[in-house]
Every structure is written in structure tokens, then in C-alpha cells.
């Protein structure tokens, strides 16, 4: 077998590799460059591996000499790569720190504290009071079907509440809910009585915008279904809620009419020397219970509904509902 390389040849190649590698490592300016050098020098197909691959052509006694020299060079280059990587990272960190230096003498930027919107805080207080009375929150879609918004609530096809002037109808026959009462129907479909729920949310009606009306407003629906409930339970619940919200004020009930309750009542509180209507309520109409597959001889219940904007305006003495939607900081900063 003819020998194509000699000990002196491989020794020279290792010395050349050592010098070139040391210079390249010292000139590397990033971690990516160093990684590329590591692979090119020490990888499986790197320059050091090529030298070791030629070692098989040496005579037997010369191989350990080149092997030992190659291992020393590998350790040396690994150390140079590690040291240079640490130096590159330290330099990058120093540059970043210098660029992010905080000038403690600069004037601070004042960020005013935020405020809870009065509508949000009013809804939260209403929910908190009813949850304290044992109710849970239930929610439903704002885009409803005719069935849930009207039919299931004992509002027949030609009832005035279906007037095109009152309701936003969509092209597919659905509509924007006019109250949160559909939530009680959806809840009863999946939750057999007894139930005690409240349904806060946005509702939509085709009202002209003025100081007391808006096409979009917020409502809270209250529903209780159980055995043996009567109007005294309704009266006690509504009175307890109103006195918790407004304080210990006189409350009165006036006979009224709603399609899905019978008997029905409007509720007033004596606020600042006058009677103020704040909500409607009544016993759930047996026809609604029957439509939900409930036996009205066994189950009874009551429902109540209130407009959040009215409660908010009364609580804070707001004279125009439009103030709640204008995002005027002069107004909002008062709360």
C-alpha cells in the first residue's frame, strides 16, 4: 500500500487550520457567525474531520501522534469559540443597555387613572344584588328568532310589539332582540325548574334618539320558577332589590299589562319627592309555562324587567341618555 500523506503533511495542515480558525473566530461578530464556524471547523464534515479522515493513510506509529494533536486542537478551538460567544453576547447586552438607558432626570409622563363607565358599574351593582339574593346570571344571543323573541313569550303574530316600527328585522327573517326575555326561554329549555336567573344585556328598538330614548340600550330580566311562588314573593324580591339599590325608599306597585305575565304591574319608587317608574313585573303567564312543557298547576313563577340606563340616570342625576354614549371625558371623569 502506497502512502499518499506523511506525518509532516498532516501536522502542517493542523497548524494551518489552527491559525486560520483562530483568526476567523476572533473576527466573528455574532452568535450566528460563530455557529457557522463551529460547524465548518468541528462538525462531522468540517475541516478537522477531513484531517482525521486522512490519518488512516499514515503508518501505524504516526497515527497516535496526529490523533493526539488533533484532539488538542479540537479542545483549543472549542474554548476559543466559547470565549468569543460569551464576548459577543456581553457586547450585545452592553449595547442594548446603553440604548435603553433610563434618564431619571426626564419629566414623567402622566397617565390619568381610568374610570368605570357608569353603565358598567350600574350593571355590576344590579347583578351583585341579585346574586346576593340567590340568582345566577344567564346570557343569550343578541340576534334572535321570531319564536324566542315573540312567540314563546305569548306575543302572537299580530301583536303591536311586532310592529315593523318597533323592531329591527334582518334579511334572513331573524331580528335584533327587543328585550332580554328570550334568555329565560332558552334557559328553561336546558334547565328544568326550580330556576332563579337574571339576564343582563343589550337590546334594540327602533326608537328615535332623544333625551330619554336610544335605539340601543341595556336591560336586566329577572326570572324565578318554582313550586308555590305567588305575587307576594315577587313583591318581596322587587322591594328588597329596589331598596338595596336606591336606599330605604317607598315602593309602590300599579296594575299594568305585559303579554307574558299575568297579573302584571309597573313599579315606582319615591325619588326626590315624586313617584318614578323604574321597572315592570308580573307572574309568568301559564301559557308561557305550558309552551315550555311545564305544568302550570305545579309550577309558577315571576318575571321582572328593568332598563339599566334609567337606573343609572336616576342614581347619578343624569338628564340626557345620550351623555352615556358620547365618550365625553368631561362627563366620564365625574364617575
HUFENLIN-V628895 format. One record per residue. RES is the residue in three letters. OMEGA is omega in whole degrees, 0 to 359 (none if undefined). Layout:
BEGIN
res,omega
RES,OMEGA
RES,OMEGA
END
This chain:
BEGIN
res,omega
UNK,181
UNK,180
UNK,183
UNK,177
UNK,180
UNK,178
UNK,181
UNK,178
UNK,182
UNK,177
UNK,179
UNK,179
UNK,179
UNK,179
UNK,177
UNK,178
UNK,181
UNK,183
UNK,182
UNK,181
UNK,180
UNK,180
UNK,181
UNK,180
UNK,180
UNK,182
UNK,182
UNK,186
UNK,181
UNK,178
UNK,179
UNK,178
UNK,180
UNK,178
UNK,177
UNK,177
UNK,181
UNK,180
UNK,182
UNK,182
UNK,190
UNK,181
UNK,182
UNK,179
UNK,182
UNK,184
UNK,179
UNK,178
UNK,178
UNK,177
UNK,179
UNK,179
UNK,179
UNK,183
UNK,180
UNK,180
UNK,180
UNK,171
UNK,185
UNK,183
UNK,183
UNK,185
UNK,180
UNK,181
UNK,179
UNK,179
UNK,179
UNK,180
UNK,180
UNK,179
UNK,177
UNK,180
UNK,178
UNK,179
UNK,181
UNK,181
UNK,177
UNK,178
UNK,178
UNK,179
UNK,180
UNK,180
UNK,181
UNK,178
UNK,178
UNK,180
UNK,179
UNK,180
UNK,180
UNK,179
UNK,179
UNK,179
UNK,179
UNK,179
UNK,179
UNK,180
UNK,179
UNK,180
UNK,182
UNK,182
UNK,180
UNK,177
UNK,184
UNK,179
UNK,181
UNK,178
UNK,183
UNK,176
UNK,182
UNK,175
UNK,183
UNK,179
UNK,179
UNK,180
UNK,171
UNK,177
UNK,183
UNK,177
UNK,181
UNK,181
UNK,178
UNK,178
UNK,181
UNK,180
UNK,178
UNK,180
UNK,182
UNK,180
UNK,182
UNK,176
UNK,175
UNK,177
UNK,176
UNK,180
UNK,175
UNK,183
UNK,175
UNK,183
UNK,179
UNK,183
UNK,176
UNK,172
UNK,188
UNK,172
UNK,178
UNK,184
UNK,184
UNK,184
UNK,185
UNK,191
UNK,183
UNK,181
UNK,175
UNK,176
UNK,187
UNK,190
UNK,186
UNK,179
UNK,181
UNK,181
UNK,179
UNK,182
UNK,180
UNK,180
UNK,184
UNK,192
UNK,174
UNK,178
UNK,179
UNK,185
UNK,183
UNK,179
UNK,176
UNK,185
UNK,172
UNK,187
UNK,181
UNK,177
UNK,177
UNK,178
UNK,177
UNK,180
UNK,181
UNK,178
UNK,179
UNK,180
UNK,181
UNK,178
UNK,185
UNK,183
UNK,179
UNK,179
UNK,8
UNK,178
UNK,173
UNK,185
UNK,169
UNK,183
UNK,176
UNK,177
UNK,179
UNK,175
UNK,189
UNK,175
UNK,184
UNK,179
UNK,173
UNK,182
UNK,173
UNK,186
UNK,184
UNK,183
UNK,177
UNK,178
UNK,176
UNK,178
UNK,185
UNK,182
UNK,172
UNK,177
UNK,180
UNK,180
UNK,173
UNK,177
UNK,180
UNK,175
UNK,173
UNK,177
UNK,177
UNK,186
UNK,179
UNK,177
UNK,176
UNK,183
UNK,181
UNK,180
UNK,182
UNK,180
UNK,179
UNK,179
UNK,184
UNK,180
UNK,175
UNK,182
UNK,186
UNK,188
UNK,184
UNK,182
UNK,175
UNK,180
UNK,177
UNK,179
UNK,177
UNK,180
UNK,181
UNK,180
UNK,169
UNK,186
UNK,187
UNK,173
UNK,178
UNK,0
UNK,181
UNK,182
UNK,167
UNK,184
UNK,179
UNK,169
UNK,178
UNK,188
UNK,178
UNK,173
UNK,178
UNK,178
UNK,184
UNK,178
UNK,184
UNK,181
UNK,174
UNK,183
UNK,177
UNK,175
UNK,182
UNK,181
UNK,178
UNK,179
UNK,178
UNK,179
UNK,179
UNK,178
UNK,178
UNK,179
UNK,179
UNK,180
UNK,181
UNK,175
UNK,180
UNK,186
UNK,172
UNK,182
UNK,177
UNK,179
UNK,177
UNK,179
UNK,180
UNK,176
UNK,184
UNK,181
UNK,178
UNK,180
UNK,180
UNK,182
UNK,179
UNK,183
UNK,187
UNK,178
UNK,180
UNK,187
UNK,186
UNK,183
UNK,181
UNK,179
UNK,182
UNK,186
UNK,186
UNK,181
UNK,178
UNK,183
UNK,178
UNK,178
UNK,187
UNK,182
UNK,178
UNK,186
UNK,none
END
